[in-house]
Amino acid sequence: MALRALVVLLLAVACSAPPSVAPSSAASPSVAAPAVTRTGAPTPTPGPVLPTPPRDDATPRSFTRLALDSGQHDGTTHTSQGLTLGPTPARGSYTDPHSGRTIADERGTWTSSLITPAFEFEDLIASWNGTTPPGTWIDVQMRATGRGRSTKWYTLAVWASGDETIRRTTVRGQDDGDGRVNVDTFERRRESLPLSQYELRVTLHRTPGAASPIVRLLTAVVTAPGDHDIMLGPDRTVRDLDVPMLSQETHAGHYPDYDGGGEAWCSPTSTAMVLAFWKSGPSGADLAAFPGAGHADGAVDHAARYTYDWSYRGAGNWPYNTAYAAGYGLESFVTRLRSLVEAERFIAAGIPLVASITGTLPGFLFTSTEGHLLVIRGFEADGDVIVNDPAVRANGQARKVYPRLEFEGVWLRGSKGTVYVIRPPSVPLPPNTPGRPANW
């Protein structure tokens, strides 16, 4: 499927684009890991492509909150806290897919029932909220089915909120004839069979004597093949949420081990802004104990470290950012919206969104980008989009207004409308779009 953007040129370093050279430690050390292209980053083409006239979106999206109190348990149980290890987990050894280090562990697995969206789909993004005390971590996997045949299980994430025991990582080198895992997104191969169902599997791990990890929320959003066109609606939201402003550029050169700040940190900077809006995030004690505590706006550095994906070698992994935000008592997930009409519903409900775009916009700091994240904070009376764009030289410059049509083009055609939804559980989500599959 060809993705269209207003302007798509390649930056040497893009905030949500992984390095072009695979890291030396991969899932199979004896096999060179292929370079990974970030989901939503089309092949650069010269010159602008003007947006087509607005019309109804042709590509379905479907979002599911998986029922953790059902499904199949093998060494796990469901409690009022969420999915945890049961009293008799299996014992074995675990090979860290990033480092190759072997760790003695206890584990249990939960497998969902088959989920059947209302359409055949081509990609899937899972996200989760959970707690991983020291000595614990989780694996998140998916398998799809089409026309009576199932794919293999693909690993979407090896995740822990901290980095004491394992390094959170995605796993390269899983490509086969059915699909691949592109950083955080399963993508069906064009020539493979259509996919009509999927299931998710979560494995909870702990080192002997550690507490159990807990998974409170597990979600998935799937998207159908097709073009991505802009839709207009009869209603208009005029509101500007007072989201604190932060710049990614003031962090240029911070923590080379975590991709070095600046252009690379648009995602954790955007996540930190939304956490600050909800008056949440790392405490002063957390930041004081963090190396480099003297950095201004240390919450950005903290978010970059604890969203960093050691295989992708960046802090732009979408569900890693939402899982990080969920660690501060918020409900947080990745989904895909159909239009800015749907984004307006979130703003009307008082919920800012982190949005992934590909391309450039009038007044954008850089000449081009193959991937960028920013915060949608409001809409003007004419429908233009008010954002906090972290791609600025100073915090106070982050609030910008981008033309609606241009913004919707680089968002829908760049990332299929990908957003992070981050909110306290006490703040209700807006109603879903009537007559369409639920997508939040």
N, C-alpha and C positions, 0 to 999 in steps of 0.2 A: 504494500500500500504506500503510495507516494504521499509524503507529508509536505505540505506547503507552508511557507513562512513568508513574511514580508521581506526580510533580508536575512540570508543565512550565509555567514562567512565564518571561518574558523579562527578562534582565538588561540594563541599559544597555550594559555592556561584558562580554561572555562570553569566557572564555579561548580557546575554539576556534571562536568565531563571528565571521565577517568583518564589516566595517562595512556598514551598510545603504546607504551612498552609494558609488557606483563611483568608483575613482580616475580622475583626469583623463587619465592616459596609459594607453591600453588597446591591444589588438592592432590595432584599426582606429581611429586617432585621430578620423576623421570621423564615427564612429558611437558614440553613447553606450553604454557598457557597462552591461548590466543588473546589478542588485543580485544578490548571490550568497547563497544560504542554505547554511550548513555542512551537509555530509552528517551525518545522524544527529540533526539538530535539527528535531523536528516543530513544526508550528504550535502556539503556546501555547494551552492550554485551561484554563479555571478549574477548581479543585478537584482532589482526588486521584482517580486511577483505581487501584483495588486490584488487585493481581496475581491472575491466574487460578491455579487449582491447578496444581502442577507436572505436566508430562507431557513426553513425548519431543519433541525439537525437530523441527519439520516442514519446515524450510528448509535445503536442502543448501548446503554451501560446498565449493569445490574450489580447491586451491592448486597452482601449477606453478612449478618451477624451470626456466626455459627453457634449452635446450642451446645455449650460445654457440659450440660447436664444430661446429654444423650450421647450417641456415638458408642464406640468400642473402647473399653479400658483394658490395658495390659500393664499392670503395675502402677496405675494411677487411680485417683478417685476425685470426685467433685464434692466440694464443701461450700459453705456460705462465702468463703474467701475466693473461691475459684477452683481451677484445676491444679491439683497437687499430687505429689508422689503418695502412693498407698503404703500400707504397713509392710509389704513384702516386695520391694522393688528388685529387679534383676541386678546381678553384679557382673562386672566385666571390666574391660579396658577400652578407652576411647582414644582415638588418634585425632589430635587437633588438626583440622584440614589446612590451617595456615602454616603452623610451625612444624608439623609432623611429630610433635611430642606426644608420647603415650601417657594417659592419665587413668588411674584406677577410678572407677565410678560406679554409682548405683543409678538405675534408670527405670523409667516407666514411659509408656507410650499411649497416647490417645489418638484415635482415628475418627474423623467425622463420618457421618452418613453421606451418601452421594447428594450433591447439590445440583439441581437442574434449573439453570436459568431459562428464560423464555425465548432464547435465541442461541444459535451457535456462536462461539466466541473464539477470539484469536489471541488474547493475552489475559493475564491474571496478575494482580498485585495483592498480596496478603499483608495485613498489619496486625499488631498485637499489643496488648497492655499487660504488663506483668511485673513481678518482683523476683530478682535473682540475688539472694544473699551471697556473700563471699563463698567460693567453693561450688557455685552452681551456675548452670547455663541451660539454654534450650536450643533444640533444632526445630526449624519449621520447614515442612516439605509439602509438595502437592503432586497429585496425579490426576490426569484427565482421561476421559473416555469419549469415544465417538464411534458410532456404528458397530457396537459390540466389541471393540478392542480398546484396551487401556494402554496408556503410555507407561513408562517407568516412573518411579518416584524421583522427583527433582528436589534438591535441597535449595530452598530460597534464602535461608539464613541460619547461621550459627551465632547466637546472640546472648550477651550478658550485659547488664546495665553497667557493671564495672569492668575492670581489666586485670583483676588480681589472678584469675585462674586461666581463662582463655582469652584470646584476642577475638573480638566479634568480627565476623567475616562472612562474606558470600563465597561461593565456591565456583571457580571457573572450570572449564573443560567438561561440562555436562552435555554439550551439544550432541544431538543424534538426529535421526530422520524425522522425528516428531516435533522437536522444538529445541529451545535453548533457554537458559536463564541469563538475561541481560541485566546485570547488576542485581536489581531487586524485582525484576519482572519476568515472569514466564511468557515466552513468545512462541506461538505455533509456527512451524515452518509452512510456507505457502503451499508447498506441494503435498503436505501430509493430509490425513483425513480430517474432516470437520470435527470439532469438539463440541459436545453437547452437555457434558456433565463433568464435575470435578469433586475431589475430596481433599481435605487437608489433614496432615498428621503432625502432631507435636510430640517431641520426645523431651522429657524433663530429666536432667542430669544433676547429680551432686557427687562431690567427693565424700568418702566415708566420714561420717560424723557431722557433716554440714546440715543446715536446715534445708527444707524443700523449696525449690522455686515454685512460684505461683503464677498461673496465667489467668487473668481476669476477663480478658476480651480477645477474641480472634475474629477477624473480618477478612473478606475478600471482595474485590471489585473486578468484574470481567467486562471486556469490551468486544463488540462484534466487528468483523471486517467491514470496511466501507469508508466513504469519504467523511470529512468532518466539516460541516457547514454551520454558519452562524444563524441563530434564531433570534427573533425579536418578540417581545411580549407587550401586552397592553399596559402593564403596571410599571411604575418607576419608583425606585427607592431613592430618596434624597437624605443621606445621612453620612456623617464622618465620625468614625470611632477614634477616640483619642489614644491611639497606639503609640507608645514611646518609640522614639526614633534612634536607630543605631546604624553605624557605618561599618561595612566590612573592610573598607580600605584603611581605616585607622589601625587595623590588626595586621597589616602587611608585614611579613617577616616573623610573625609570632609562631612558635612551635613548628619548625620544619618537619618534625616527625608526624605532625597531623596536617600536612599539606600546606603549611606556611602562611595561612591567613590571606588577606586581600581578596582577589578575585575568586579564590578557591572556597571562600567561607560564606557565600550568599545564603546557603541553606541553614546552617546553624545560627547565623545572624538573624535571619527571618524568624526562626523558631524562638530565639531569645527575645525578640521583640514581642511576640504573642504571649510568651510566658510572663513578660513584664506587664503586659496589658492586664493579665489576670492576677497580677501581684503574686506571682509564683516563681518558681525556679530555685537555683541553688542558694543556700543561705550564706550569710556573711562568713560563718565558720567554714562552710564548704570552700568558699573562694579564698579565705585566708590560708587554708591548708593546701591549696592548689599551687604547684610550682609556677612561678611567674606572677605571684599575687599582686605585684606592683603594676601590672597592666591595667590601663583604664578599661572600663566595661568588661571586667573579667568574666561575666556570665557568657559572653560570646566565646571566649577561649574554652571555658568549661564545656559548653555545648559542642564545640568542635571536637574536643577530645573524646567525649562520651557518645558521639554519633559516628566516630571514625570507623570506616570499613577497611580492614587491613588487606583485603584482596583488591577491592576497587581503588584503594589508596586515596580516599577522599571522604569528606564529611557530608556529601550530598545524597547519601542513600535515603530514599524517601521514608520507608517504614522505620529505619533506625532513628530518624528525627522524631517521628510521632511516638515511638516507644520511649525515647528520652523524655519527651514532654509528659507522657503518662506517668513517669516516675515521680511527679510532683502533685499527684492527686487529681489530675485531669483525665478526662476521656479523650483519646486522640487516635485518629486513623487517617489512612490515605483513601481518597476516592477520586472519581472523575465526574465532573459536572458537564452538562450539555450546553451551557451558555452562561453569559453574564446575567441573564434573567434569574437563573438559579442562584448565582452568587449574590444577587441583590437580596434574595430571601434570607441568606445568612446574615448579611449586614443589617437588615431590618430586625433580625432576632438578636442583634448585638454581638455577633460572632465574627471576628476577622478571620481571614483565610490566608494561608500561604499558598501561592500559585507558582507553577513551573511554566516558564515560557522559553521559546526558542526563536531568536531573531532580534531585531532592534526596534526601538521606539523613539519618537521625537524627543530629543533632550537626554537620551540615554548616555551614560558616561563613556561607554566604550563604542568603538565603531561597529562592533559585531560581537555576537556570542553564540555558541552552539548549545547553551543551556544556562538558565539563570532562574533564581527564585526570589520572590518579593512578597510583600504582604498587601492584600487587598483590604483597605480599611474603610472605604466608602464610595459613594457615587454622588456626582453633582446633578443639578436639575436637568442638564442636557444629556445625562446618561454617561458622561465621561467618568473614568475610573480614577479614584483617589487611592494612591498606594504609599506605602513606605518602601522605597527602593534602597536596599543596602549598598548599591553600587554608586556611592557618593564619597566625597573626600572628607566630609565631616558629618556628625550626627544630625545637626540641625538642617541639613540639606535633603534629608531622606524623603520628606513628604513631597510627592509629585502628583500631577494630574496628567494622565495619558488618554489620548483620544480612544473612544470606545471601540470603534471598528478596527483600528490598528491593534489595540490590545487584544481583542477577542481573536483576531487572526493568529497572532504569535502564541497565544495560549492554547486555543483549540487545535490548531494545526501543528503546533509544536510539541505538546505533551498530551493531546487528547483531553484537555481540560483538567489535568491533575491538580489536586489541592490537598493540603493538610487541614483537617478539621480538628481544632484543639479547643476544648471548652471544659469548664467545671460540669460535673454531672447534674448540678442543680439548674443549669441554664438549658432550657429546652431547645432541641433542634427544630428548625422550621418544618412545615409539612412538605412531603415529597411532591413532585410534579404530578398532578392528576392524570391518569390514563397512561402513565409511563412506568416501566419497571423501577422500583425504588433504587436510588443510587446514593443514599446515605441513611 
